[in-house]
């Protein structure tokens, strides 16, 4: 994988002061990119649990008719 700056997808937020400050803060605490990826999975799981445990959540009706040969 090329390590040049030009090989990265251009993002406007990459050059903002808050993004650079946050990146410096994370580097100083030795947070690896994989840690950030794992944290995103944790937040996704928490969001899923919140939706499933919501009192307004109801199971979706089946899109397949009951008399379909594939339906049960």
Secondary structure in CASP SS format (residue, H / E / C, confidence):
PFRMAT SS
TARGET T0000
AUTHOR 0000-0000-0000
METHOD secondary structure of the structure
MODEL  1
X C 1.00
X C 1.00
X C 1.00
X C 1.00
X H 1.00
X H 1.00
X H 1.00
X C 1.00
X C 1.00
X C 1.00
X C 1.00
X H 1.00
X H 1.00
X H 1.00
X H 1.00
X C 1.00
X H 1.00
X H 1.00
X H 1.00
X H 1.00
X H 1.00
X H 1.00
X H 1.00
X H 1.00
X H 1.00
X H 1.00
X H 1.00
X H 1.00
X C 1.00
X C 1.00
X C 1.00
X C 1.00
X H 1.00
X H 1.00
X H 1.00
X H 1.00
X H 1.00
X H 1.00
X H 1.00
X H 1.00
X H 1.00
X H 1.00
X H 1.00
X H 1.00
X H 1.00
X H 1.00
X H 1.00
X H 1.00
X H 1.00
X H 1.00
X H 1.00
X H 1.00
X C 1.00
X C 1.00
X C 1.00
X C 1.00
X C 1.00
X C 1.00
X C 1.00
X C 1.00
X C 1.00
X C 1.00
X C 1.00
X C 1.00
X C 1.00
X C 1.00
X C 1.00
X C 1.00
X C 1.00
X C 1.00
X C 1.00
X C 1.00
END
